[in-house]
Amino acid sequence: MDNAILRVVDLTKHFAVPVPFRLSDLFGKRQYKTLKAVDGVRFDVNARETLGLVGESGCGKTTIGRLILRAIDPTTGQILFQQRPIERLTGKELLDFRKHVQVVFQDPFLSLNPRMTVKRILGEPLRVHRIVSQEAMADKTVALLELVGMDPHLSSCYPYELSTGQRKRVAVARAIATNPTLLVADEAVSGLDVSVKAQILNLLSDLQETLGLTYLFISHDLAVVQFVCHKVAIMYLGKIVEFGPTKMIFENPLHPYTVALLKSIPKVRAIGEPPTPIHSPLRGEIPSPIDLPRGCRFQARCQKRMTICEESEPPMTEVNSEQRVSCFLYK
């Protein structure tokens, strides 16, 4: 039985980027190059599951999130939500899709309207999607605040009157106001101090258990991903280079890039314990996304590079029933 609530099939998103201006452009057409932000991505997310999308800045994580939210349209490929292609949705079907797929943005201060009180912020999705009647709006707002661990008396506050952690809780409350099925969390705990980060992560975990939510968790924080995600997709320059269960990825990373990422996680050592050897960082620079190298995109920084890596792009290979990797070492 197919349990996938979200299915991404050969998804690509390319942007036309103007090359630096030249004098000759005054007498002809402006020159453009193609930036392959997302290039042939494929994955499934099952119901009540958390998939972590991990990679360095600029690898395409947020672009995938925007595509799934249908904030932008793909160049090619398909996104299926509950087995329905989202690009075909219009009118009431599209409104229903937006009700069931919500987002928690990275910066709640920027994503919350500074001219609205918390009560109005939470009431907006309730009104648009007609979740409750006008008379029941106040009670529903109180229930949402209590669900995310906030004092209902804060409903009359403006975002600037709240702490960073409180604003994040309001953002989560707004996201779950429509009773969504899928929640896209884009760097949802980035920029929070350790104690607040732990509280928000525990809140998200509790809400998943209580409301039966499915998460697409976009993050660069591997320690957080290890804590909250059931599966992990490792991205590099627009492509997924490794995919599998979190425990398997962290205990037995296969792709050289995944190995390097995991070695970068800071280790806490006990008092008196000798320091662990410091691993050298990845060599070389990340290639330009508008001028990608031939063959494997990671080959210039890979210590296990082979001749074939410079000639061909490695296909995604199933190493076992659950773990996939894009590397010629496992072909």
VEXMARNU-851581 format. One line per 8 residues: their letters; for each residue z, y, x of N, C-alpha, C. Coordinates in nm, 2 decimals. Layout:
A> Z Y X Z Y X Z Y X; ...
***
This chain:
MDNAILRV> 0.00 -0.12 0.08 0.00 0.00 0.00 0.00 0.12 0.09; -0.09 0.22 0.06 -0.10 0.34 0.13 0.01 0.44 0.10; 0.10 0.47 0.20 0.22 0.55 0.17 0.20 0.69 0.23; 0.08 0.72 0.28 0.05 0.85 0.34 0.04 0.96 0.23; 0.13 1.06 0.25 0.13 1.18 0.16 0.03 1.28 0.21; 0.01 1.28 0.34 -0.08 1.38 0.41 -0.17 1.30 0.50; -0.30 1.32 0.50 -0.39 1.26 0.59 -0.49 1.36 0.64; -0.49 1.37 0.78 -0.58 1.46 0.85 -0.69 1.37 0.91
VDLTKHFA> -0.81 1.40 0.88 -0.92 1.32 0.93 -1.02 1.40 1.01; -1.03 1.38 1.14 -1.13 1.44 1.23 -1.14 1.59 1.21; -1.02 1.65 1.21 -1.01 1.80 1.18 -1.05 1.88 1.30; -1.13 1.98 1.28 -1.17 2.08 1.38 -1.16 2.22 1.33; -1.12 2.31 1.41 -1.12 2.45 1.38 -1.17 2.53 1.51; -1.29 2.59 1.50 -1.35 2.66 1.61 -1.35 2.81 1.57; -1.33 2.89 1.67 -1.33 3.04 1.65 -1.44 3.10 1.74; -1.51 3.20 1.69 -1.61 3.27 1.78 -1.53 3.38 1.85
VPVPFRLS> -1.53 3.38 1.98 -1.46 3.48 2.06 -1.56 3.56 2.14; -1.56 3.69 2.13 -1.65 3.77 2.21 -1.62 3.77 2.36; -1.73 3.76 2.43 -1.71 3.76 2.58 -1.69 3.91 2.62; -1.64 3.93 2.74 -1.61 4.07 2.78 -1.74 4.16 2.77; -1.72 4.28 2.73 -1.83 4.37 2.70 -1.91 4.40 2.82; -2.04 4.40 2.81 -2.13 4.43 2.92 -2.22 4.55 2.88; -2.27 4.62 2.97 -2.36 4.73 2.94 -2.49 4.68 2.87; -2.53 4.56 2.90 -2.65 4.51 2.83 -2.63 4.48 2.68
DLFGKRQY> -2.50 4.47 2.64 -2.47 4.45 2.50 -2.51 4.57 2.41; -2.53 4.69 2.48 -2.57 4.81 2.40 -2.71 4.79 2.35; -2.79 4.71 2.41 -2.93 4.70 2.37 -2.96 4.56 2.31; -2.86 4.48 2.28 -2.88 4.35 2.22 -2.76 4.30 2.15; -2.76 4.18 2.11 -2.65 4.12 2.03 -2.53 4.09 2.12; -2.41 4.11 2.07 -2.29 4.08 2.14 -2.28 3.93 2.16; -2.24 3.89 2.28 -2.23 3.75 2.32 -2.09 3.69 2.28; -2.10 3.57 2.23 -1.98 3.50 2.18 -1.97 3.36 2.24
KTLKAVDG> -1.84 3.32 2.26 -1.82 3.18 2.30 -1.73 3.11 2.20; -1.73 2.98 2.20 -1.66 2.90 2.10 -1.52 2.86 2.15; -1.42 2.90 2.08 -1.28 2.85 2.12 -1.25 2.73 2.02; -1.23 2.62 2.08 -1.20 2.50 2.01 -1.05 2.48 1.99; -0.99 2.55 1.89 -0.85 2.55 1.88 -0.79 2.42 1.83; -0.87 2.35 1.74 -0.84 2.22 1.70 -0.97 2.14 1.71; -0.96 2.02 1.77 -1.09 1.95 1.80 -1.08 1.80 1.78; -1.10 1.76 1.65 -1.11 1.62 1.63 -0.97 1.56 1.61
VRFDVNAR> -0.88 1.62 1.54 -0.74 1.57 1.52 -0.74 1.48 1.40; -0.66 1.37 1.42 -0.65 1.27 1.31 -0.50 1.21 1.31; -0.44 1.22 1.20 -0.30 1.16 1.18 -0.27 1.15 1.04; -0.16 1.07 1.01 -0.11 1.05 0.87 0.04 1.09 0.88; 0.09 1.14 0.76 0.23 1.16 0.75 0.27 1.09 0.62; 0.37 1.00 0.63 0.42 0.92 0.51 0.52 1.00 0.44; 0.54 0.96 0.31 0.64 1.02 0.23 0.78 1.01 0.29; 0.86 1.12 0.28 1.00 1.12 0.33 1.01 1.11 0.48
ETLGLVGE> 0.90 1.13 0.55 0.89 1.12 0.69 0.88 1.25 0.76; 0.93 1.26 0.88 0.91 1.39 0.96 0.82 1.36 1.08; 0.71 1.43 1.09 0.62 1.42 1.20 0.63 1.54 1.29; 0.66 1.52 1.41 0.67 1.63 1.51 0.54 1.66 1.58; 0.50 1.78 1.58 0.37 1.82 1.64 0.42 1.90 1.77; 0.39 1.85 1.89 0.45 1.90 2.01 0.34 1.93 2.11; 0.36 2.04 2.19 0.27 2.08 2.29 0.30 2.22 2.34; 0.23 2.26 2.45 0.25 2.39 2.51 0.19 2.50 2.41
SGCGKTTI> 0.23 2.62 2.43 0.18 2.73 2.36 0.03 2.73 2.37; -0.05 2.75 2.26 -0.19 2.76 2.27 -0.26 2.63 2.25; -0.18 2.52 2.23 -0.25 2.39 2.22 -0.31 2.36 2.08; -0.28 2.45 1.98 -0.34 2.43 1.85 -0.24 2.38 1.74; -0.11 2.38 1.77 -0.01 2.33 1.67 -0.01 2.42 1.55; 0.01 2.55 1.57 0.02 2.64 1.45 -0.11 2.64 1.38; -0.22 2.63 1.44 -0.35 2.63 1.37 -0.36 2.52 1.28; -0.31 2.40 1.32 -0.31 2.28 1.23 -0.22 2.31 1.11
GRLILRAI> -0.10 2.37 1.13 -0.02 2.41 1.02 -0.08 2.50 0.92; -0.16 2.60 0.97 -0.23 2.69 0.89 -0.34 2.62 0.81; -0.40 2.53 0.87 -0.51 2.45 0.81 -0.45 2.37 0.69; -0.34 2.30 0.72 -0.28 2.22 0.62 -0.23 2.30 0.50; -0.18 2.43 0.53 -0.14 2.52 0.42 -0.26 2.58 0.35; -0.37 2.56 0.40 -0.50 2.62 0.35 -0.49 2.77 0.36; -0.43 2.82 0.47 -0.43 2.96 0.50 -0.56 3.00 0.56; -0.62 2.90 0.63 -0.76 2.91 0.69 -0.83 2.79 0.66
DPTTGQIL> -0.96 2.79 0.66 -1.05 2.68 0.63 -1.09 2.61 0.76; -1.10 2.47 0.76 -1.15 2.40 0.88 -1.30 2.42 0.91; -1.34 2.40 1.03 -1.48 2.40 1.07 -1.54 2.27 1.02; -1.48 2.16 1.05 -1.53 2.03 1.00 -1.40 1.95 0.98; -1.42 1.83 0.92 -1.31 1.74 0.89 -1.25 1.76 0.76; -1.14 1.68 0.73 -1.09 1.68 0.60 -0.94 1.66 0.60; -0.87 1.73 0.51 -0.73 1.72 0.49 -0.70 1.67 0.35; -0.63 1.55 0.34 -0.60 1.49 0.21 -0.45 1.50 0.18
FQQRPIER> -0.42 1.57 0.07 -0.28 1.57 0.03 -0.27 1.49 -0.10; -0.18 1.39 -0.10 -0.17 1.30 -0.21 -0.31 1.24 -0.25; -0.39 1.21 -0.15 -0.52 1.15 -0.16 -0.63 1.24 -0.22; -0.60 1.37 -0.23 -0.69 1.47 -0.28 -0.74 1.56 -0.17; -0.87 1.58 -0.15 -0.91 1.68 -0.04 -0.88 1.82 -0.08; -0.80 1.89 0.00 -0.75 2.02 -0.04 -0.86 2.13 -0.04; -0.97 2.11 0.03 -1.07 2.21 0.03 -1.15 2.22 -0.10; -1.13 2.12 -0.18 -1.20 2.12 -0.31 -1.11 2.18 -0.42
LTGKELLD> -0.99 2.21 -0.39 -0.90 2.25 -0.50 -0.93 2.40 -0.53; -0.93 2.43 -0.66 -0.95 2.57 -0.71 -0.86 2.59 -0.83; -0.84 2.71 -0.87 -0.77 2.75 -0.99 -0.63 2.69 -1.00; -0.61 2.62 -1.11 -0.47 2.56 -1.13 -0.44 2.45 -1.03; -0.54 2.38 -0.99 -0.51 2.27 -0.89 -0.47 2.33 -0.76; -0.53 2.44 -0.72 -0.49 2.51 -0.60 -0.35 2.57 -0.61; -0.32 2.63 -0.72 -0.18 2.68 -0.75 -0.08 2.57 -0.74; -0.11 2.45 -0.80 -0.02 2.34 -0.80 0.00 2.29 -0.65
FRKHVQVV> -0.11 2.29 -0.57 -0.10 2.25 -0.43 -0.01 2.34 -0.36; -0.02 2.47 -0.38 0.07 2.57 -0.31 0.21 2.55 -0.36; 0.23 2.50 -0.48 0.37 2.48 -0.53 0.43 2.36 -0.45; 0.35 2.26 -0.42 0.40 2.14 -0.36 0.40 2.14 -0.21; 0.33 2.24 -0.14 0.33 2.25 0.00 0.38 2.38 0.04; 0.49 2.39 0.10 0.56 2.52 0.14 0.58 2.52 0.29; 0.62 2.64 0.34 0.63 2.66 0.48 0.76 2.74 0.51; 0.82 2.71 0.63 0.93 2.79 0.69 0.87 2.85 0.82
FQDPFLSL> 0.86 2.98 0.82 0.80 3.04 0.94 0.90 3.06 1.05; 0.85 3.09 1.17 0.93 3.10 1.29 1.03 3.21 1.28; 0.98 3.33 1.24 1.07 3.45 1.24 1.10 3.49 1.10; 1.22 3.46 1.05 1.25 3.49 0.91 1.26 3.65 0.89; 1.29 3.72 0.99 1.29 3.87 0.97 1.16 3.92 0.94; 1.05 3.87 1.00 0.91 3.91 0.97 0.86 3.85 0.84; 0.90 3.74 0.80 0.85 3.67 0.69 0.92 3.70 0.56; 1.03 3.77 0.56 1.10 3.81 0.44 1.08 3.96 0.42
NPRMTVKR> 1.05 3.99 0.30 1.02 4.13 0.26 1.14 4.22 0.28; 1.14 4.32 0.37 1.26 4.40 0.39 1.29 4.49 0.27; 1.20 4.51 0.18 1.23 4.59 0.06 1.28 4.51 -0.06; 1.30 4.38 -0.04 1.35 4.30 -0.15 1.49 4.25 -0.11; 1.57 4.23 -0.22 1.70 4.17 -0.20 1.68 4.02 -0.19; 1.78 3.95 -0.15 1.77 3.80 -0.15 1.74 3.74 -0.29; 1.80 3.80 -0.39 1.77 3.76 -0.53 1.63 3.77 -0.56; 1.56 3.88 -0.53 1.42 3.90 -0.56 1.33 3.81 -0.47
ILGEPLRV> 1.37 3.79 -0.35 1.29 3.71 -0.26 1.29 3.56 -0.31; 1.40 3.51 -0.36 1.40 3.38 -0.41 1.34 3.37 -0.55; 1.35 3.48 -0.62 1.29 3.48 -0.76 1.14 3.49 -0.76; 1.08 3.54 -0.65 0.93 3.55 -0.65 0.86 3.42 -0.67; 0.89 3.31 -0.59 0.82 3.18 -0.61 0.86 3.12 -0.75; 0.98 3.15 -0.79 1.02 3.09 -0.92 0.94 3.16 -1.04; 0.91 3.28 -1.02 0.83 3.36 -1.12 0.68 3.32 -1.11; 0.62 3.31 -0.99 0.48 3.28 -0.98 0.45 3.14 -1.03
HRIVSQEA> 0.53 3.05 -1.00 0.50 2.91 -1.04 0.57 2.87 -1.16; 0.64 2.97 -1.23 0.70 2.94 -1.36 0.80 2.82 -1.35; 0.88 2.82 -1.25 0.98 2.71 -1.24 1.08 2.71 -1.35; 1.14 2.83 -1.37 1.24 2.85 -1.47 1.21 2.97 -1.56; 1.28 2.98 -1.67 1.26 3.10 -1.75 1.33 3.22 -1.69; 1.30 3.34 -1.74 1.36 3.46 -1.69 1.51 3.46 -1.70; 1.55 3.40 -1.81 1.70 3.40 -1.84 1.77 3.31 -1.74; 1.70 3.21 -1.70 1.77 3.11 -1.61 1.75 3.14 -1.46
MADKTVAL> 1.68 3.25 -1.43 1.64 3.29 -1.29 1.77 3.31 -1.21; 1.87 3.38 -1.26 1.99 3.41 -1.18 2.06 3.29 -1.15; 2.08 3.19 -1.24 2.15 3.07 -1.22 2.07 2.98 -1.11; 1.94 2.98 -1.12 1.86 2.91 -1.02 1.88 2.97 -0.88; 1.88 3.10 -0.87 1.90 3.16 -0.74 2.03 3.13 -0.68; 2.13 3.13 -0.76 2.27 3.09 -0.71 2.27 2.95 -0.67; 2.20 2.86 -0.74 2.20 2.72 -0.71 2.12 2.70 -0.57; 2.02 2.77 -0.55 1.94 2.76 -0.42 2.03 2.81 -0.31
LELVGMDP> 2.10 2.92 -0.32 2.18 2.97 -0.21 2.29 2.87 -0.18; 2.35 2.81 -0.28 2.46 2.71 -0.26 2.40 2.59 -0.19; 2.28 2.55 -0.23 2.21 2.43 -0.17 2.19 2.45 -0.02; 2.17 2.57 0.03 2.15 2.59 0.17 2.27 2.64 0.24; 2.39 2.64 0.17 2.51 2.67 0.23 2.54 2.82 0.24; 2.50 2.90 0.15 2.52 3.04 0.15 2.61 3.09 0.03; 2.68 3.19 0.06 2.76 3.25 -0.05 2.67 3.32 -0.15; 2.68 3.29 -0.28 2.59 3.35 -0.38 2.61 3.50 -0.39
HLSSCYPY> 2.72 3.56 -0.34 2.74 3.70 -0.34 2.64 3.77 -0.25; 2.58 3.70 -0.15 2.49 3.76 -0.06 2.35 3.78 -0.13; 2.34 3.75 -0.25 2.21 3.76 -0.32 2.17 3.91 -0.34; 2.26 4.00 -0.33 2.23 4.14 -0.35 2.20 4.21 -0.21; 2.21 4.13 -0.11 2.18 4.19 0.03 2.03 4.19 0.06; 2.00 4.28 0.15 1.86 4.29 0.20 1.86 4.21 0.33; 1.74 4.16 0.38 1.73 4.08 0.50 1.80 4.14 0.62; 1.79 4.27 0.64 1.85 4.34 0.76 2.00 4.34 0.76
ELSTGQRK> 2.06 4.31 0.64 2.20 4.30 0.63 2.26 4.16 0.66; 2.17 4.07 0.69 2.21 3.93 0.71 2.20 3.89 0.86; 2.27 3.79 0.90 2.26 3.74 1.04 2.13 3.66 1.05; 2.09 3.63 1.17 1.97 3.55 1.19 1.98 3.41 1.13; 2.10 3.35 1.14 2.11 3.22 1.07 2.11 3.23 0.92; 2.16 3.34 0.86 2.16 3.36 0.72 2.01 3.38 0.67; 1.94 3.46 0.75 1.80 3.49 0.71 1.72 3.36 0.72; 1.75 3.27 0.81 1.68 3.14 0.82 1.71 3.06 0.70
RVAVARAI> 1.84 3.06 0.65 1.88 2.98 0.53 1.81 3.04 0.41; 1.79 3.17 0.40 1.72 3.23 0.29 1.57 3.18 0.29; 1.51 3.18 0.41 1.37 3.13 0.43 1.36 2.99 0.38; 1.46 2.90 0.41 1.45 2.76 0.37 1.47 2.75 0.22; 1.56 2.84 0.17 1.59 2.84 0.02 1.46 2.88 -0.05; 1.39 2.98 0.00 1.26 3.02 -0.07 1.16 2.91 -0.06; 1.16 2.83 0.05 1.06 2.73 0.06 1.08 2.61 -0.03; 1.21 2.58 -0.06 1.24 2.47 -0.15 1.25 2.51 -0.30
ATNPTLLV> 1.24 2.64 -0.32 1.25 2.69 -0.46 1.15 2.63 -0.56; 1.04 2.59 -0.51 0.93 2.54 -0.60 0.94 2.38 -0.61; 1.04 2.32 -0.55 1.05 2.18 -0.55 0.93 2.11 -0.48; 0.91 2.15 -0.35 0.79 2.10 -0.28 0.80 1.96 -0.24; 0.69 1.90 -0.21 0.68 1.76 -0.16 0.67 1.77 -0.01; 0.59 1.86 0.05 0.57 1.87 0.19 0.61 2.01 0.24; 0.69 2.01 0.35 0.73 2.14 0.41 0.68 2.14 0.55; 0.61 2.25 0.58 0.56 2.28 0.72 0.66 2.37 0.78
ADEAVSGL> 0.73 2.32 0.89 0.83 2.40 0.96 0.77 2.44 1.09; 0.73 2.56 1.10 0.66 2.61 1.22 0.77 2.68 1.31; 0.81 2.61 1.42 0.92 2.66 1.51 1.04 2.70 1.43; 1.08 2.62 1.34 1.18 2.66 1.24 1.32 2.69 1.30; 1.35 2.64 1.42 1.48 2.67 1.48 1.46 2.75 1.62; 1.34 2.80 1.64 1.32 2.87 1.76 1.39 3.00 1.76; 1.45 3.04 1.87 1.52 3.17 1.88 1.66 3.17 1.83; 1.71 3.06 1.78 1.85 3.05 1.73 1.94 3.00 1.84
DVSVKAQI> 2.07 3.05 1.84 2.16 3.00 1.94 2.20 2.85 1.91; 2.26 2.79 2.00 2.28 2.64 1.99 2.36 2.60 1.86; 2.46 2.67 1.83 2.54 2.63 1.71 2.47 2.65 1.58; 2.40 2.76 1.57 2.32 2.79 1.45 2.20 2.69 1.44; 2.14 2.66 1.55 2.03 2.57 1.55 2.07 2.43 1.50; 2.19 2.39 1.54 2.24 2.26 1.50 2.27 2.26 1.35; 2.32 2.38 1.30 2.35 2.39 1.15 2.22 2.38 1.07; 2.11 2.45 1.12 1.99 2.45 1.04 1.92 2.31 1.05
LNLLSDLQ> 1.93 2.25 1.16 1.87 2.11 1.17 1.95 2.01 1.08; 2.08 2.02 1.07 2.15 1.94 0.98 2.12 1.97 0.84; 2.10 2.10 0.81 2.06 2.14 0.67 1.92 2.08 0.64; 1.83 2.09 0.72 1.70 2.03 0.70 1.70 1.88 0.68; 1.79 1.82 0.76 1.80 1.67 0.74 1.87 1.64 0.61; 1.97 1.71 0.57 2.04 1.69 0.44 1.94 1.71 0.32; 1.86 1.82 0.33 1.77 1.85 0.22 1.66 1.74 0.21; 1.62 1.69 0.33 1.52 1.58 0.32 1.58 1.46 0.25
ETLGLTYL> 1.70 1.43 0.27 1.77 1.32 0.21 1.79 1.34 0.06; 1.83 1.46 0.03 1.86 1.50 -0.11 1.74 1.52 -0.20; 1.64 1.59 -0.15 1.52 1.63 -0.22 1.40 1.54 -0.20; 1.41 1.45 -0.10 1.30 1.36 -0.08 1.18 1.43 -0.01; 1.21 1.53 0.08 1.11 1.61 0.14 1.03 1.53 0.25; 0.91 1.57 0.28 0.83 1.53 0.39 0.81 1.65 0.48; 0.83 1.64 0.61 0.82 1.75 0.70 0.71 1.73 0.80; 0.64 1.84 0.83 0.55 1.85 0.95 0.63 1.95 1.03
FISHDLAV> 0.69 1.90 1.14 0.78 1.98 1.22 0.70 2.03 1.35; 0.66 2.15 1.36 0.59 2.21 1.47 0.69 2.27 1.57; 0.69 2.22 1.69 0.79 2.27 1.79 0.75 2.24 1.93; 0.80 2.32 2.02 0.78 2.29 2.16 0.91 2.24 2.23; 1.02 2.23 2.14 1.15 2.19 2.19 1.16 2.04 2.17; 1.15 1.97 2.28 1.15 1.82 2.28 1.28 1.76 2.24; 1.39 1.83 2.28 1.52 1.78 2.24 1.54 1.78 2.09; 1.49 1.89 2.02 1.50 1.90 1.88 1.41 1.80 1.81
VQFVCHKV> 1.29 1.78 1.86 1.20 1.68 1.81 1.25 1.54 1.81; 1.32 1.51 1.92 1.38 1.38 1.94 1.49 1.36 1.83; 1.56 1.46 1.80 1.67 1.45 1.70 1.62 1.44 1.56; 1.52 1.51 1.52 1.48 1.52 1.38 1.36 1.44 1.33; 1.27 1.40 1.43 1.14 1.35 1.39 1.14 1.19 1.39; 1.07 1.14 1.29 1.04 0.99 1.29 0.93 0.95 1.38; 0.82 1.04 1.38 0.70 1.02 1.47 0.67 1.15 1.54; 0.59 1.13 1.65 0.56 1.25 1.73 0.41 1.24 1.76
AIMYLGKI> 0.34 1.36 1.76 0.20 1.37 1.80 0.21 1.47 1.92; 0.16 1.43 2.03 0.16 1.52 2.15 0.02 1.58 2.16; 0.02 1.72 2.16 -0.11 1.79 2.17 -0.14 1.86 2.30; -0.26 1.86 2.34 -0.30 1.93 2.46 -0.44 1.99 2.44; -0.45 2.12 2.44 -0.58 2.19 2.43 -0.66 2.14 2.31; -0.60 2.14 2.19 -0.67 2.11 2.06 -0.68 1.97 2.03; -0.63 1.88 2.11 -0.65 1.73 2.08 -0.51 1.67 2.09; -0.49 1.56 2.01 -0.37 1.48 2.02 -0.40 1.37 2.13
VEFGPTKM> -0.31 1.37 2.23 -0.33 1.28 2.34 -0.24 1.16 2.33; -0.14 1.17 2.25 -0.05 1.05 2.22 0.02 1.06 2.09; 0.03 0.95 2.02 0.09 0.95 1.89 0.17 0.82 1.87; 0.29 0.83 1.81 0.37 0.71 1.79 0.51 0.74 1.74; 0.59 0.64 1.71 0.73 0.66 1.67 0.80 0.73 1.78; 0.89 0.82 1.74 0.97 0.90 1.84 1.04 0.82 1.94; 1.11 0.72 1.90 1.19 0.63 1.99 1.09 0.57 2.10; 0.98 0.53 2.05 0.88 0.46 2.14 0.82 0.56 2.24
IFENPLHP> 0.79 0.68 2.19 0.73 0.79 2.28 0.83 0.83 2.39; 0.96 0.85 2.35 1.06 0.90 2.44 1.10 0.79 2.54; 1.10 0.67 2.50 1.14 0.56 2.59 1.03 0.50 2.67; 0.91 0.51 2.62 0.79 0.46 2.69 0.67 0.55 2.68; 0.68 0.67 2.74 0.56 0.76 2.73 0.44 0.70 2.81; 0.32 0.71 2.75 0.21 0.65 2.82 0.12 0.76 2.88; 0.09 0.86 2.81 -0.01 0.96 2.87 0.06 1.04 2.98; -0.01 1.07 3.09 0.06 1.15 3.20 0.11 1.28 3.16
YTVALLKS> 0.05 1.34 3.06 0.10 1.47 3.01 0.23 1.45 2.93; 0.24 1.35 2.85 0.37 1.32 2.78 0.48 1.29 2.88; 0.45 1.21 2.99 0.54 1.19 3.09 0.60 1.31 3.15; 0.50 1.41 3.18 0.54 1.53 3.25 0.63 1.62 3.15; 0.59 1.62 3.02 0.67 1.69 2.92 0.82 1.64 2.92; 0.83 1.51 2.91 0.96 1.45 2.90 1.05 1.47 3.02; 0.98 1.48 3.14 1.06 1.51 3.26 1.11 1.65 3.27; 1.05 1.74 3.19 1.09 1.88 3.19 1.21 1.90 3.10
IPKVRAIG> 1.26 1.80 3.03 1.38 1.83 2.94 1.50 1.84 3.03; 1.58 1.95 3.02 1.70 1.96 3.10 1.80 1.85 3.07; 1.85 1.80 3.18 1.95 1.69 3.17 2.09 1.74 3.19; 2.18 1.70 3.10 2.32 1.74 3.11 2.40 1.63 3.19; 2.47 1.67 3.30 2.54 1.56 3.38 2.69 1.59 3.37; 2.76 1.48 3.38 2.91 1.49 3.38 2.96 1.55 3.50; 3.09 1.59 3.49 3.15 1.65 3.61 3.17 1.55 3.72; 3.12 1.58 3.84 3.13 1.49 3.95 3.01 1.40 3.97
EPPTPIHS> 2.92 1.40 3.87 2.80 1.32 3.88 2.70 1.39 3.97; 2.64 1.32 4.06 2.54 1.39 4.15 2.42 1.44 4.07; 2.36 1.55 4.11 2.24 1.60 4.04 2.13 1.51 4.06; 2.05 1.50 3.95 1.93 1.42 3.95 1.82 1.49 4.03; 1.73 1.42 4.09 1.62 1.49 4.16 1.53 1.57 4.07; 1.49 1.69 4.12 1.41 1.78 4.04 1.27 1.74 4.05; 1.21 1.71 3.94 1.07 1.67 3.94 0.98 1.79 3.96; 0.87 1.77 4.03 0.78 1.88 4.05 0.70 1.91 3.92
PLRGEIPS> 0.68 2.04 3.89 0.61 2.07 3.77 0.46 2.02 3.78; 0.39 2.03 3.67 0.25 1.99 3.67 0.17 2.09 3.76; 0.08 2.03 3.83 0.00 2.11 3.92 -0.12 2.17 3.85; -0.16 2.29 3.90 -0.28 2.35 3.84 -0.25 2.43 3.72; -0.35 2.50 3.67 -0.34 2.58 3.55 -0.41 2.52 3.43; -0.36 2.56 3.31 -0.42 2.51 3.19 -0.56 2.57 3.19; -0.67 2.48 3.17 -0.80 2.53 3.15 -0.82 2.63 3.04; -0.92 2.72 3.05 -0.94 2.81 2.94 -0.99 2.74 2.82
PIDLPRGC> -0.94 2.76 2.70 -0.99 2.69 2.58 -1.13 2.73 2.54; -1.18 2.84 2.60 -1.32 2.87 2.57 -1.42 2.83 2.68; -1.36 2.76 2.78 -1.44 2.71 2.89 -1.38 2.58 2.94; -1.38 2.48 2.85 -1.32 2.35 2.87 -1.39 2.27 2.98; -1.32 2.20 3.06 -1.39 2.11 3.16 -1.46 1.99 3.10; -1.55 1.94 3.17 -1.62 1.82 3.13 -1.52 1.70 3.14; -1.53 1.60 3.05 -1.44 1.49 3.06 -1.31 1.51 3.00; -1.21 1.45 3.06 -1.07 1.47 3.01 -1.02 1.61 3.03
RFQARCQK> -0.96 1.67 2.93 -0.91 1.81 2.94 -0.79 1.82 3.03; -0.72 1.71 3.05 -0.60 1.71 3.14 -0.63 1.68 3.28; -0.75 1.64 3.31 -0.78 1.58 3.45 -0.75 1.67 3.56; -0.77 1.80 3.55 -0.74 1.89 3.66 -0.59 1.90 3.70; -0.50 1.86 3.61 -0.36 1.86 3.64 -0.30 1.72 3.65; -0.38 1.62 3.64 -0.33 1.48 3.63 -0.33 1.42 3.77; -0.21 1.36 3.81 -0.20 1.30 3.94 -0.26 1.16 3.94; -0.30 1.10 3.82 -0.36 0.97 3.81 -0.51 0.98 3.78
RMTICEES> -0.57 1.09 3.81 -0.71 1.12 3.78 -0.80 1.02 3.84; -0.90 0.97 3.77 -1.00 0.88 3.82 -1.14 0.94 3.80; -1.24 0.88 3.86 -1.37 0.94 3.86 -1.42 0.95 3.71; -1.39 0.84 3.63 -1.44 0.84 3.49 -1.38 0.96 3.41; -1.26 1.01 3.46 -1.19 1.12 3.38 -1.28 1.24 3.39; -1.35 1.26 3.50 -1.43 1.38 3.52 -1.57 1.37 3.45; -1.60 1.25 3.41 -1.73 1.23 3.35 -1.73 1.22 3.20; -1.63 1.16 3.14 -1.62 1.13 3.00 -1.49 1.17 2.94
EPPMTEVN> -1.49 1.19 2.81 -1.37 1.22 2.74 -1.31 1.09 2.69; -1.18 1.06 2.72 -1.12 0.94 2.68 -1.10 0.93 2.53; -1.14 0.81 2.47 -1.11 0.79 2.33 -0.97 0.76 2.30; -0.93 0.78 2.17 -0.80 0.74 2.13 -0.79 0.59 2.12; -0.70 0.53 2.20 -0.69 0.38 2.21 -0.56 0.33 2.15; -0.56 0.23 2.07 -0.44 0.17 2.01 -0.38 0.08 2.11; -0.27 0.12 2.17 -0.20 0.03 2.27 -0.12 -0.08 2.20; -0.06 -0.05 2.09 0.00 -0.15 2.01 -0.02 -0.10 1.86
SEQRVSCF> 0.05 -0.17 1.77 0.03 -0.14 1.63 0.08 0.00 1.59; 0.16 0.06 1.67 0.22 0.19 1.63 0.19 0.31 1.72; 0.15 0.28 1.85 0.14 0.38 1.95 -0.01 0.39 1.99; -0.06 0.52 1.99 -0.20 0.54 2.03 -0.20 0.65 2.14; -0.30 0.63 2.24 -0.30 0.73 2.35 -0.45 0.75 2.39; -0.48 0.87 2.43 -0.61 0.91 2.47 -0.61 0.92 2.62; -0.63 0.81 2.69 -0.63 0.80 2.84 -0.70 0.68 2.88; -0.78 0.69 2.99 -0.86 0.58 3.05 -0.77 0.48 3.11
LYK> -0.64 0.51 3.14 -0.55 0.41 3.20 -0.52 0.30 3.10; -0.55 0.32 2.97 -0.52 0.21 2.88 -0.64 0.17 2.80; -0.76 0.19 2.85 -0.88 0.16 2.78 -0.91 0.01 2.81
***
